[in-house]
Amino acid sequence: MIADGQNAFRTGEAHVGLLLNTRAWPLKQDTKGLCDWTWNQGISWGACWMVPKGATGGRSISDFINVSLDPAGQAELLKTNGYGPSNPEATKLLDAEWNKVNPGAPENYNKMLPGGIAWYAKNATQARADMADALAG
């Protein structure tokens, strides 16, 4: 199901759309650049680790989180899976070509719109209604 968006572009069913960068980047590679994307007015979504109160993992939980924040590991995650680093230090480890696909690189991030919980809490109901109207109309 998740690959449906990519397939719509591959088959020519779609000519414009919204994909996660982790889907758009391999699509560009698979189509040898026939399909491409822009960061302009993309939606920036950050992620976080959540630890439930009373979690039994103890110190190993914070050790894991600290390892996941390592700049070198995050730079490698971008190269292997397309996930943008959350640690700004990772961007410094990437050359210009890799920073083209890094959503957190300042030249890309500055073109995007903020997403996240605060935006969603304020705008989700209206955004869903607008989308339903657009699809119906």
N, CA, C and O atoms as CSV, one atom per row, in Angstrom:
chain,resi,resn,atom,element,x,y,z
A,1,MET,N,N,0.805,-1.198,0.000
A,1,MET,CA,C,0.000,0.000,0.000
A,1,MET,C,C,0.852,1.268,0.000
A,1,MET,O,O,0.550,2.229,-0.707
A,2,ILE,N,N,1.916,1.259,0.797
A,2,ILE,CA,C,2.739,2.460,0.896
A,2,ILE,C,C,3.381,2.785,-0.446
A,2,ILE,O,O,3.570,3.958,-0.770
A,3,ALA,N,N,3.716,1.778,-1.221
A,3,ALA,CA,C,4.364,2.001,-2.505
A,3,ALA,C,C,3.385,2.455,-3.584
A,3,ALA,O,O,3.808,2.735,-4.706
A,4,ASP,N,N,2.087,2.537,-3.279
A,4,ASP,CA,C,1.104,2.955,-4.275
A,4,ASP,C,C,1.443,4.317,-4.879
A,4,ASP,O,O,1.303,4.513,-6.087
A,5,GLY,N,N,1.883,5.247,-4.055
A,5,GLY,CA,C,2.247,6.573,-4.565
A,5,GLY,C,C,3.391,6.499,-5.553
A,5,GLY,O,O,3.354,7.139,-6.604
A,6,GLN,N,N,4.406,5.721,-5.220
A,6,GLN,CA,C,5.533,5.554,-6.130
A,6,GLN,C,C,5.073,4.914,-7.438
A,6,GLN,O,O,5.474,5.344,-8.519
A,7,ASN,N,N,4.246,3.903,-7.337
A,7,ASN,CA,C,3.773,3.210,-8.531
A,7,ASN,C,C,2.922,4.120,-9.410
A,7,ASN,O,O,2.975,4.015,-10.636
A,8,ALA,N,N,2.140,5.010,-8.806
A,8,ALA,CA,C,1.327,5.937,-9.602
A,8,ALA,C,C,2.219,6.825,-10.461
A,8,ALA,O,O,1.846,7.164,-11.584
A,9,PHE,N,N,3.370,7.202,-9.965
A,9,PHE,CA,C,4.311,7.990,-10.771
A,9,PHE,C,C,4.992,7.125,-11.819
A,9,PHE,O,O,5.161,7.553,-12.961
A,10,ARG,N,N,5.382,5.918,-11.447
A,10,ARG,CA,C,6.060,5.022,-12.398
A,10,ARG,C,C,5.181,4.716,-13.603
A,10,ARG,O,O,5.670,4.644,-14.731
A,11,THR,N,N,3.887,4.536,-13.367
A,11,THR,CA,C,2.981,4.164,-14.453
A,11,THR,C,C,2.442,5.362,-15.224
A,11,THR,O,O,1.788,5.192,-16.253
A,12,GLY,N,N,2.711,6.575,-14.737
A,12,GLY,CA,C,2.197,7.768,-15.393
A,12,GLY,C,C,0.802,8.155,-14.940
A,12,GLY,O,O,0.237,9.128,-15.440
A,13,GLU,N,N,0.232,7.402,-13.995
A,13,GLU,CA,C,-1.087,7.739,-13.472
A,13,GLU,C,C,-1.057,9.089,-12.758
A,13,GLU,O,O,-2.023,9.849,-12.824
A,14,ALA,N,N,0.037,9.383,-12.086
A,14,ALA,CA,C,0.189,10.658,-11.367
A,14,ALA,C,C,1.318,11.465,-11.995
A,14,ALA,O,O,2.337,10.918,-12.417
A,15,HIS,N,N,1.115,12.759,-12.046
A,15,HIS,CA,C,2.136,13.668,-12.572
A,15,HIS,C,C,2.625,14.642,-11.518
A,15,HIS,O,O,3.671,15.269,-11.681
A,16,VAL,N,N,1.877,14.769,-10.449
A,16,VAL,CA,C,2.260,15.605,-9.323
A,16,VAL,C,C,1.652,14.987,-8.070
A,16,VAL,O,O,0.560,14.421,-8.121
A,17,GLY,N,N,2.345,15.094,-6.963
A,17,GLY,CA,C,1.816,14.513,-5.741
A,17,GLY,C,C,2.723,14.765,-4.571
A,17,GLY,O,O,3.753,15.429,-4.688
A,18,LEU,N,N,2.329,14.232,-3.452
A,18,LEU,CA,C,3.055,14.397,-2.206
A,18,LEU,C,C,3.549,13.029,-1.762
A,18,LEU,O,O,2.755,12.120,-1.519
A,19,LEU,N,N,4.862,12.890,-1.658
A,19,LEU,CA,C,5.474,11.654,-1.185
A,19,LEU,C,C,6.452,11.984,-0.068
A,19,LEU,O,O,6.989,13.091,-0.012
A,20,LEU,N,N,6.679,11.042,0.804
A,20,LEU,CA,C,7.753,11.184,1.771
A,20,LEU,C,C,9.080,11.202,1.019
A,20,LEU,O,O,9.224,10.535,-0.005
A,21,ASN,N,N,10.041,11.959,1.521
A,21,ASN,CA,C,11.339,12.001,0.846
A,21,ASN,C,C,11.986,10.621,0.788
A,21,ASN,O,O,12.767,10.338,-0.121
A,22,THR,N,N,11.666,9.765,1.751
A,22,THR,CA,C,12.216,8.413,1.741
A,22,THR,C,C,11.597,7.550,0.641
A,22,THR,O,O,12.084,6.452,0.370
A,23,ARG,N,N,10.537,8.034,0.012
A,23,ARG,CA,C,9.929,7.377,-1.154
A,23,ARG,C,C,10.315,8.093,-2.444
A,23,ARG,O,O,10.502,7.460,-3.483
A,24,ALA,N,N,10.432,9.426,-2.371
A,24,ALA,CA,C,10.741,10.211,-3.571
A,24,ALA,C,C,12.183,9.989,-4.032
A,24,ALA,O,O,12.446,9.908,-5.232
A,25,TRP,N,N,13.094,9.892,-3.101
A,25,TRP,CA,C,14.506,9.719,-3.453
A,25,TRP,C,C,14.745,8.407,-4.208
A,25,TRP,O,O,15.369,8.437,-5.268
A,26,PRO,N,N,14.271,7.241,-3.702
A,26,PRO,CA,C,14.465,6.021,-4.487
A,26,PRO,C,C,13.701,6.038,-5.810
A,26,PRO,O,O,14.145,5.441,-6.790
A,27,LEU,N,N,12.555,6.721,-5.840
A,27,LEU,CA,C,11.806,6.821,-7.090
A,27,LEU,C,C,12.626,7.559,-8.144
A,27,LEU,O,O,12.650,7.155,-9.306
A,28,LYS,N,N,13.288,8.624,-7.751
A,28,LYS,CA,C,14.153,9.352,-8.684
A,28,LYS,C,C,15.266,8.442,-9.191
A,28,LYS,O,O,15.576,8.446,-10.382
A,29,GLN,N,N,15.863,7.668,-8.301
A,29,GLN,CA,C,16.927,6.748,-8.709
A,29,GLN,C,C,16.391,5.659,-9.627
A,29,GLN,O,O,17.005,5.347,-10.648
A,30,ASP,N,N,15.243,5.078,-9.267
A,30,ASP,CA,C,14.657,3.991,-10.059
A,30,ASP,C,C,14.283,4.433,-11.468
A,30,ASP,O,O,14.363,3.646,-12.411
A,31,THR,N,N,13.872,5.704,-11.612
A,31,THR,CA,C,13.427,6.206,-12.917
A,31,THR,C,C,14.521,6.993,-13.636
A,31,THR,O,O,14.272,7.651,-14.646
A,32,LYS,N,N,15.744,6.910,-13.088
A,32,LYS,CA,C,16.899,7.613,-13.668
A,32,LYS,C,C,16.616,9.102,-13.856
A,32,LYS,O,O,17.004,9.701,-14.859
A,33,GLY,N,N,15.928,9.689,-12.867
A,33,GLY,CA,C,15.674,11.129,-12.860
A,33,GLY,C,C,14.413,11.561,-13.571
A,33,GLY,O,O,14.084,12.747,-13.555
A,34,LEU,N,N,13.687,10.635,-14.201
A,34,LEU,CA,C,12.431,11.003,-14.856
A,34,LEU,C,C,11.454,11.573,-13.832
A,34,LEU,O,O,10.777,12.567,-14.098
A,35,CYS,N,N,11.384,10.946,-12.670
A,35,CYS,CA,C,10.595,11.481,-11.561
A,35,CYS,C,C,11.551,12.187,-10.607
A,35,CYS,O,O,12.604,11.653,-10.261
A,36,ASP,N,N,11.185,13.361,-10.195
A,36,ASP,CA,C,12.036,14.139,-9.304
A,36,ASP,C,C,11.150,14.859,-8.302
A,36,ASP,O,O,9.926,14.828,-8.429
A,37,TRP,N,N,11.741,15.503,-7.316
A,37,TRP,CA,C,10.979,16.230,-6.316
A,37,TRP,C,C,11.672,17.517,-5.947
A,37,TRP,O,O,12.830,17.751,-6.294
A,38,THR,N,N,10.932,18.350,-5.234
A,38,THR,CA,C,11.464,19.598,-4.715
A,38,THR,C,C,11.120,19.691,-3.233
A,38,THR,O,O,10.134,19.115,-2.773
A,39,TRP,N,N,11.939,20.416,-2.503
A,39,TRP,CA,C,11.651,20.664,-1.088
A,39,TRP,C,C,10.699,21.846,-0.935
A,39,TRP,O,O,10.163,22.064,0.151
A,40,ASN,N,N,10.481,22.610,-1.998
A,40,ASN,CA,C,9.673,23.818,-1.931
A,40,ASN,C,C,8.261,23.500,-1.435
A,40,ASN,O,O,7.516,22.760,-2.078
A,41,GLN,N,N,7.916,24.057,-0.312
A,41,GLN,CA,C,6.631,23.880,0.355
A,41,GLN,C,C,6.358,22.435,0.767
A,41,GLN,O,O,5.208,22.025,0.921
A,42,GLY,N,N,7.440,21.671,0.942
A,42,GLY,CA,C,7.303,20.363,1.563
A,42,GLY,C,C,6.907,20.575,3.021
A,42,GLY,O,O,6.946,21.701,3.516
A,43,ILE,N,N,6.543,19.547,3.681
A,43,ILE,CA,C,6.157,19.648,5.083
A,43,ILE,C,C,7.234,18.976,5.920
A,43,ILE,O,O,7.541,17.799,5.733
A,44,SER,N,N,7.790,19.721,6.822
A,44,SER,CA,C,8.857,19.229,7.685
A,44,SER,C,C,8.252,18.566,8.924
A,44,SER,O,O,7.497,19.186,9.671
A,45,TRP,N,N,8.600,17.295,9.124
A,45,TRP,CA,C,8.132,16.563,10.299
A,45,TRP,C,C,9.330,16.053,11.063
A,45,TRP,O,O,10.173,15.345,10.512
A,46,GLY,N,N,9.405,16.403,12.307
A,46,GLY,CA,C,10.441,15.863,13.174
A,46,GLY,C,C,9.922,14.626,13.864
A,46,GLY,O,O,8.723,14.349,13.849
A,47,ALA,N,N,10.804,13.902,14.453
A,47,ALA,CA,C,10.426,12.709,15.198
A,47,ALA,C,C,11.104,12.763,16.561
A,47,ALA,O,O,12.044,13.529,16.774
A,48,CYS,N,N,10.624,11.959,17.456
A,48,CYS,CA,C,11.231,11.925,18.786
A,48,CYS,C,C,11.095,10.531,19.362
A,48,CYS,O,O,10.265,9.734,18.922
A,49,TRP,N,N,11.911,10.256,20.339
A,49,TRP,CA,C,11.774,9.023,21.099
A,49,TRP,C,C,10.854,9.301,22.268
A,49,TRP,O,O,10.963,10.346,22.911
A,50,MET,N,N,9.966,8.395,22.546
A,50,MET,CA,C,9.089,8.515,23.707
A,50,MET,C,C,9.355,7.330,24.623
A,50,MET,O,O,9.460,6.189,24.172
A,51,VAL,N,N,9.461,7.613,25.897
A,51,VAL,CA,C,9.666,6.562,26.884
A,51,VAL,C,C,8.504,6.635,27.870
A,51,VAL,O,O,8.361,7.623,28.591
A,52,PRO,N,N,7.679,5.599,27.906
A,52,PRO,CA,C,6.546,5.619,28.832
A,52,PRO,C,C,7.013,5.707,30.284
A,52,PRO,O,O,8.022,5.113,30.665
A,53,LYS,N,N,6.282,6.439,31.059
A,53,LYS,CA,C,6.575,6.536,32.486
A,53,LYS,C,C,6.554,5.123,33.074
A,53,LYS,O,O,5.638,4.340,32.827
A,54,GLY,N,N,7.581,4.827,33.851
A,54,GLY,CA,C,7.660,3.521,34.469
A,54,GLY,C,C,8.246,2.434,33.584
A,54,GLY,O,O,8.217,1.261,33.957
A,55,ALA,N,N,8.785,2.799,32.401
A,55,ALA,CA,C,9.379,1.795,31.510
A,55,ALA,C,C,10.463,1.031,32.258
A,55,ALA,O,O,11.212,1.613,33.043
A,56,THR,N,N,10.543,-0.256,32.017
A,56,THR,CA,C,11.447,-1.113,32.783
A,56,THR,C,C,12.841,-1.235,32.174
A,56,THR,O,O,13.679,-1.954,32.719
A,57,GLY,N,N,13.108,-0.570,31.086
A,57,GLY,CA,C,14.402,-0.701,30.414
A,57,GLY,C,C,15.554,-0.023,31.125
A,57,GLY,O,O,16.717,-0.328,30.858
A,58,GLY,N,N,15.246,0.893,32.027
A,58,GLY,CA,C,16.285,1.563,32.802
A,58,GLY,C,C,17.309,2.291,31.951
A,58,GLY,O,O,16.967,2.935,30.960
A,59,ARG,N,N,18.545,2.184,32.340
A,59,ARG,CA,C,19.654,2.900,31.689
A,59,ARG,C,C,19.817,2.506,30.219
A,59,ARG,O,O,20.271,3.319,29.414
A,60,SER,N,N,19.455,1.281,29.860
A,60,SER,CA,C,19.622,0.842,28.475
A,60,SER,C,C,18.775,1.678,27.514
A,60,SER,O,O,19.137,1.837,26.348
A,61,ILE,N,N,17.662,2.208,27.992
A,61,ILE,CA,C,16.824,3.054,27.130
A,61,ILE,C,C,17.573,4.332,26.782
A,61,ILE,O,O,17.664,4.693,25.609
A,62,SER,N,N,18.109,5.018,27.780
A,62,SER,CA,C,18.826,6.263,27.491
A,62,SER,C,C,20.112,5.986,26.726
A,62,SER,O,O,20.525,6.811,25.911
A,63,ASP,N,N,20.757,4.846,26.968
A,63,ASP,CA,C,21.951,4.488,26.197
A,63,ASP,C,C,21.596,4.322,24.720
A,63,ASP,O,O,22.317,4.801,23.844
A,64,PHE,N,N,20.475,3.637,24.448
A,64,PHE,CA,C,20.046,3.456,23.060
A,64,PHE,C,C,19.747,4.797,22.405
A,64,PHE,O,O,20.177,5.051,21.280
A,65,ILE,N,N,19.014,5.653,23.104
A,65,ILE,CA,C,18.675,6.963,22.534
A,65,ILE,C,C,19.942,7.752,22.239
A,65,ILE,O,O,20.048,8.371,21.180
A,66,ASN,N,N,20.892,7.740,23.147
A,66,ASN,CA,C,22.146,8.457,22.912
A,66,ASN,C,C,22.898,7.908,21.705
A,66,ASN,O,O,23.458,8.683,20.929
A,67,VAL,N,N,22.924,6.592,21.531
A,67,VAL,CA,C,23.575,6.005,20.362
A,67,VAL,C,C,22.853,6.438,19.085
A,67,VAL,O,O,23.494,6.715,18.071
A,68,SER,N,N,21.537,6.495,19.134
A,68,SER,CA,C,20.770,6.862,17.930
A,68,SER,C,C,20.987,8.318,17.529
A,68,SER,O,O,20.710,8.692,16.389
A,69,LEU,N,N,21.471,9.126,18.434
A,69,LEU,CA,C,21.724,10.543,18.148
A,69,LEU,C,C,23.130,10.813,17.646
A,69,LEU,O,O,23.475,11.959,17.360
A,70,ASP,N,N,23.939,9.782,17.535
A,70,ASP,CA,C,25.311,9.926,17.063
A,70,ASP,C,C,25.322,10.503,15.642
A,70,ASP,O,O,24.675,9.945,14.756
A,71,PRO,N,N,26.043,11.605,15.407
A,71,PRO,CA,C,26.047,12.226,14.073
A,71,PRO,C,C,26.487,11.281,12.954
A,71,PRO,O,O,25.876,11.273,11.885
A,72,ALA,N,N,27.528,10.491,13.178
A,72,ALA,CA,C,28.005,9.586,12.123
A,72,ALA,C,C,26.946,8.536,11.785
A,72,ALA,O,O,26.734,8.220,10.614
A,73,GLY,N,N,26.288,8.000,12.800
A,73,GLY,CA,C,25.230,7.018,12.553
A,73,GLY,C,C,24.049,7.626,11.818
A,73,GLY,O,O,23.459,6.990,10.945
A,74,GLN,N,N,23.706,8.856,12.171
A,74,GLN,CA,C,22.589,9.519,11.490
A,74,GLN,C,C,22.940,9.846,10.041
A,74,GLN,O,O,22.084,9.746,9.162
A,75,ALA,N,N,24.178,10.231,9.786
A,75,ALA,CA,C,24.594,10.481,8.400
A,75,ALA,C,C,24.499,9.197,7.591
A,75,ALA,O,O,24.081,9.224,6.433
A,76,GLU,N,N,24.881,8.080,8.184
A,76,GLU,CA,C,24.795,6.787,7.498
A,76,GLU,C,C,23.345,6.382,7.262
A,76,GLU,O,O,23.030,5.809,6.219
A,77,LEU,N,N,22.465,6.665,8.203
A,77,LEU,CA,C,21.048,6.349,8.034
A,77,LEU,C,C,20.466,7.108,6.843
A,77,LEU,O,O,19.647,6.559,6.106
A,78,LEU,N,N,20.873,8.349,6.649
A,78,LEU,CA,C,20.429,9.095,5.464
A,78,LEU,C,C,20.897,8.386,4.195
A,78,LEU,O,O,20.130,8.230,3.246
A,79,LYS,N,N,22.137,7.966,4.184
A,79,LYS,CA,C,22.709,7.344,2.982
A,79,LYS,C,C,22.074,5.991,2.668
A,79,LYS,O,O,21.988,5.609,1.501
A,80,THR,N,N,21.634,5.268,3.680
A,80,THR,CA,C,21.084,3.936,3.443
A,80,THR,C,C,19.563,3.916,3.327
A,80,THR,O,O,19.009,3.067,2.629
A,81,ASN,N,N,18.873,4.855,4.013
A,81,ASN,CA,C,17.409,4.811,4.053
A,81,ASN,C,C,16.729,6.124,3.707
A,81,ASN,O,O,15.509,6.161,3.550
A,82,GLY,N,N,17.492,7.198,3.586
A,82,GLY,CA,C,16.904,8.485,3.237
A,82,GLY,C,C,16.354,9.274,4.404
A,82,GLY,O,O,15.801,10.356,4.210
A,83,TYR,N,N,16.495,8.755,5.616
A,83,TYR,CA,C,15.965,9.468,6.779
A,83,TYR,C,C,16.910,10.604,7.159
A,83,TYR,O,O,18.096,10.385,7.401
A,84,GLY,N,N,16.372,11.808,7.208
A,84,GLY,CA,C,17.173,12.972,7.547
A,84,GLY,C,C,17.607,12.959,8.991
A,84,GLY,O,O,16.831,12.586,9.871
A,85,PRO,N,N,18.831,13.358,9.245
A,85,PRO,CA,C,19.320,13.377,10.617
A,85,PRO,C,C,18.635,14.437,11.464
A,85,PRO,O,O,18.322,15.527,10.986
A,86,SER,N,N,18.407,14.102,12.724
A,86,SER,CA,C,17.857,15.092,13.646
A,86,SER,C,C,18.968,15.861,14.348
A,86,SER,O,O,18.727,16.940,14.889
A,87,ASN,N,N,20.158,15.327,14.344
A,87,ASN,CA,C,21.304,15.990,14.952
A,87,ASN,C,C,21.975,16.864,13.890
A,87,ASN,O,O,22.491,16.340,12.903
A,88,PRO,N,N,21.975,18.183,14.072
A,88,PRO,CA,C,22.571,19.077,13.064
A,88,PRO,C,C,24.041,18.776,12.785
A,88,PRO,O,O,24.538,19.104,11.707
A,89,GLU,N,N,24.732,18.171,13.716
A,89,GLU,CA,C,26.135,17.829,13.496
A,89,GLU,C,C,26.296,16.815,12.365
A,89,GLU,O,O,27.338,16.781,11.711
A,90,ALA,N,N,25.283,15.995,12.131
A,90,ALA,CA,C,25.349,14.997,11.061
A,90,ALA,C,C,25.419,15.666,9.698
A,90,ALA,O,O,26.089,15.166,8.795
A,91,THR,N,N,24.739,16.781,9.543
A,91,THR,CA,C,24.752,17.503,8.266
A,91,THR,C,C,26.176,17.911,7.895
A,91,THR,O,O,26.535,17.933,6.718
A,92,LYS,N,N,26.968,18.225,8.884
A,92,LYS,CA,C,28.356,18.635,8.642
A,92,LYS,C,C,29.216,17.483,8.114
A,92,LYS,O,O,30.272,17.717,7.526
A,93,LEU,N,N,28.773,16.256,8.318
A,93,LEU,CA,C,29.510,15.080,7.862
A,93,LEU,C,C,29.139,14.669,6.437
A,93,LEU,O,O,29.735,13.749,5.877
A,94,LEU,N,N,28.165,15.346,5.859
A,94,LEU,CA,C,27.671,14.997,4.527
A,94,LEU,C,C,28.201,15.970,3.491
A,94,LEU,O,O,28.276,17.172,3.744
A,95,ASP,N,N,28.569,15.457,2.324
A,95,ASP,CA,C,29.013,16.353,1.265
A,95,ASP,C,C,27.801,16.986,0.576
A,95,ASP,O,O,26.659,16.667,0.907
A,96,ALA,N,N,28.048,17.864,-0.363
A,96,ALA,CA,C,26.975,18.625,-1.023
A,96,ALA,C,C,25.958,17.710,-1.701
A,96,ALA,O,O,24.763,18.004,-1.687
A,97,GLU,N,N,26.413,16.604,-2.293
A,97,GLU,CA,C,25.486,15.688,-2.973
A,97,GLU,C,C,24.528,15.032,-1.987
A,97,GLU,O,O,23.335,14.917,-2.267
A,98,TRP,N,N,25.038,14.600,-0.834
A,98,TRP,CA,C,24.159,13.983,0.163
A,98,TRP,C,C,23.251,15.007,0.806
A,98,TRP,O,O,22.117,14.684,1.159
A,99,ASN,N,N,23.714,16.228,0.966
A,99,ASN,CA,C,22.848,17.240,1.564
A,99,ASN,C,C,21.711,17.648,0.628
A,99,ASN,O,O,20.744,18.263,1.077
A,100,LYS,N,N,21.805,17.323,-0.651
A,100,LYS,CA,C,20.675,17.571,-1.553
A,100,LYS,C,C,19.468,16.721,-1.176
A,100,LYS,O,O,18.330,17.127,-1.409
A,101,VAL,N,N,19.704,15.541,-0.594
A,101,VAL,CA,C,18.600,14.653,-0.194
A,101,VAL,C,C,18.347,14.680,1.309
A,101,VAL,O,O,17.542,13.900,1.819
A,102,ASN,N,N,19.023,15.567,2.010
A,102,ASN,CA,C,18.879,15.695,3.458
A,102,ASN,C,C,17.830,16.760,3.768
A,102,ASN,O,O,18.072,17.943,3.531
A,103,PRO,N,N,16.661,16.360,4.298
A,103,PRO,CA,C,15.634,17.353,4.590
A,103,PRO,C,C,16.064,18.369,5.645
A,103,PRO,O,O,15.524,19.475,5.697
A,104,GLY,N,N,17.027,18.004,6.483
A,104,GLY,CA,C,17.478,18.915,7.528
A,104,GLY,C,C,18.572,19.871,7.097
A,104,GLY,O,O,18.934,20.766,7.861
A,105,ALA,N,N,19.110,19.709,5.892
A,105,ALA,CA,C,20.124,20.649,5.414
A,105,ALA,C,C,19.463,22.028,5.312
A,105,ALA,O,O,18.358,22.142,4.782
A,106,PRO,N,N,20.116,23.059,5.805
A,106,PRO,CA,C,19.477,24.382,5.845
A,106,PRO,C,C,18.885,24.835,4.509
A,106,PRO,O,O,17.809,25.433,4.489
A,107,GLU,N,N,19.560,24.564,3.403
A,107,GLU,CA,C,19.044,24.992,2.094
A,107,GLU,C,C,17.747,24.278,1.716
A,107,GLU,O,O,16.983,24.793,0.901
A,108,ASN,N,N,17.486,23.108,2.288
A,108,ASN,CA,C,16.234,22.381,2.044
A,108,ASN,C,C,15.192,22.730,3.106
A,108,ASN,O,O,14.043,23.037,2.789
A,109,TYR,N,N,15.603,22.680,4.339
A,109,TYR,CA,C,14.691,22.930,5.455
A,109,TYR,C,C,14.042,24.306,5.370
A,109,TYR,O,O,12.863,24.463,5.690
A,110,ASN,N,N,14.808,25.296,4.941
A,110,ASN,CA,C,14.283,26.659,4.853
A,110,ASN,C,C,13.206,26.834,3.784
A,110,ASN,O,O,12.503,27.845,3.781
A,111,LYS,N,N,13.068,25.877,2.888
A,111,LYS,CA,C,12.039,25.933,1.846
A,111,LYS,C,C,10.734,25.264,2.272
A,111,LYS,O,O,9.715,25.382,1.592
A,112,MET,N,N,10.775,24.566,3.395
A,112,MET,CA,C,9.628,23.756,3.796
A,112,MET,C,C,8.724,24.469,4.798
A,112,MET,O,O,9.108,25.449,5.435
A,113,LEU,N,N,7.532,23.945,4.907
A,113,LEU,CA,C,6.553,24.432,5.872
A,113,LEU,C,C,6.660,23.597,7.140
A,113,LEU,O,O,6.964,22.407,7.072
A,114,PRO,N,N,6.418,24.198,8.278
A,114,PRO,CA,C,6.507,23.416,9.512
A,114,PRO,C,C,5.331,22.453,9.644
A,114,PRO,O,O,4.184,22.815,9.383
A,115,GLY,N,N,5.625,21.254,10.042
A,115,GLY,CA,C,4.600,20.282,10.393
A,115,GLY,C,C,4.710,20.071,11.885
A,115,GLY,O,O,5.343,20.868,12.578
A,116,GLY,N,N,4.127,19.052,12.372
A,116,GLY,CA,C,4.303,18.732,13.772
A,116,GLY,C,C,3.019,18.848,14.566
A,116,GLY,O,O,1.973,19.240,14.050
A,117,ILE,N,N,3.126,18.502,15.813
A,117,ILE,CA,C,1.970,18.403,16.685
A,117,ILE,C,C,1.256,19.752,16.837
A,117,ILE,O,O,0.028,19.809,16.768
A,118,ALA,N,N,2.003,20.822,17.041
A,118,ALA,CA,C,1.362,22.129,17.242
A,118,ALA,C,C,0.555,22.521,15.996
A,118,ALA,O,O,-0.583,22.977,16.108
A,119,TRP,N,N,1.151,22.342,14.809
A,119,TRP,CA,C,0.423,22.667,13.578
A,119,TRP,C,C,-0.794,21.764,13.437
A,119,TRP,O,O,-1.890,22.234,13.132
A,120,TYR,N,N,-0.602,20.474,13.658
A,120,TYR,CA,C,-1.691,19.515,13.505
A,120,TYR,C,C,-2.826,19.814,14.464
A,120,TYR,O,O,-3.992,19.764,14.075
A,121,ALA,N,N,-2.504,20.124,15.710
A,121,ALA,CA,C,-3.542,20.431,16.699
A,121,ALA,C,C,-4.375,21.624,16.271
A,121,ALA,O,O,-5.584,21.656,16.503
A,122,LYS,N,N,-3.750,22.589,15.658
A,122,LYS,CA,C,-4.437,23.811,15.248
A,122,LYS,C,C,-5.184,23.648,13.919
A,122,LYS,O,O,-6.257,24.225,13.746
A,123,ASN,N,N,-4.636,22.873,12.980
A,123,ASN,CA,C,-5.130,22.889,11.597
A,123,ASN,C,C,-5.699,21.582,11.053
A,123,ASN,O,O,-6.255,21.579,9.955
A,124,ALA,N,N,-5.581,20.476,11.778
A,124,ALA,CA,C,-5.944,19.175,11.207
A,124,ALA,C,C,-7.401,19.101,10.768
A,124,ALA,O,O,-7.689,18.584,9.688
A,125,THR,N,N,-8.315,19.600,11.572
A,125,THR,CA,C,-9.738,19.498,11.230
A,125,THR,C,C,-10.038,20.244,9.939
A,125,THR,O,O,-10.719,19.715,9.061
A,126,GLN,N,N,-9.538,21.463,9.817
A,126,GLN,CA,C,-9.777,22.247,8.604
A,126,GLN,C,C,-9.048,21.640,7.408
A,126,GLN,O,O,-9.591,21.611,6.304
A,127,ALA,N,N,-7.846,21.164,7.614
A,127,ALA,CA,C,-7.087,20.553,6.516
A,127,ALA,C,C,-7.812,19.334,5.978
A,127,ALA,O,O,-7.893,19.153,4.763
A,128,ARG,N,N,-8.344,18.490,6.863
A,128,ARG,CA,C,-9.105,17.310,6.399
A,128,ARG,C,C,-10.352,17.724,5.648
A,128,ARG,O,O,-10.688,17.121,4.629
A,129,ALA,N,N,-11.045,18.744,6.133
A,129,ALA,CA,C,-12.249,19.222,5.440
A,129,ALA,C,C,-11.898,19.787,4.068
A,129,ALA,O,O,-12.605,19.536,3.092
A,130,ASP,N,N,-10.816,20.544,3.993
A,130,ASP,CA,C,-10.379,21.097,2.699
A,130,ASP,C,C,-10.015,19.985,1.723
A,130,ASP,O,O,-10.339,20.066,0.538
A,131,MET,N,N,-9.342,18.943,2.218
A,131,MET,CA,C,-8.974,17.836,1.350
A,131,MET,C,C,-10.220,17.094,0.867
A,131,MET,O,O,-10.313,16.739,-0.309
A,132,ALA,N,N,-11.160,16.861,1.753
A,132,ALA,CA,C,-12.407,16.178,1.355
A,132,ALA,C,C,-13.149,16.990,0.306
A,132,ALA,O,O,-13.678,16.424,-0.650
A,133,ASP,N,N,-13.198,18.319,0.470
A,133,ASP,CA,C,-13.841,19.186,-0.522
A,133,ASP,C,C,-13.122,19.104,-1.859
A,133,ASP,O,O,-13.764,19.036,-2.907
A,134,ALA,N,N,-11.795,19.111,-1.828
A,134,ALA,CA,C,-11.026,19.050,-3.071
A,134,ALA,C,C,-11.252,17.722,-3.788
A,134,ALA,O,O,-11.380,17.692,-5.011
A,135,LEU,N,N,-11.302,16.628,-3.035
A,135,LEU,CA,C,-11.533,15.331,-3.648
A,135,LEU,C,C,-12.944,15.175,-4.191
A,135,LEU,O,O,-13.160,14.504,-5.200
A,136,ALA,N,N,-13.908,15.804,-3.512
A,136,ALA,CA,C,-15.301,15.704,-3.945
A,136,ALA,C,C,-15.612,16.601,-5.138
A,136,ALA,O,O,-16.536,16.342,-5.909
A,137,GLY,N,N,-14.817,17.663,-5.271
A,137,GLY,CA,C,-15.158,18.674,-6.261
A,137,GLY,C,C,-14.551,18.528,-7.559
A,137,GLY,O,O,-14.791,19.344,-8.449
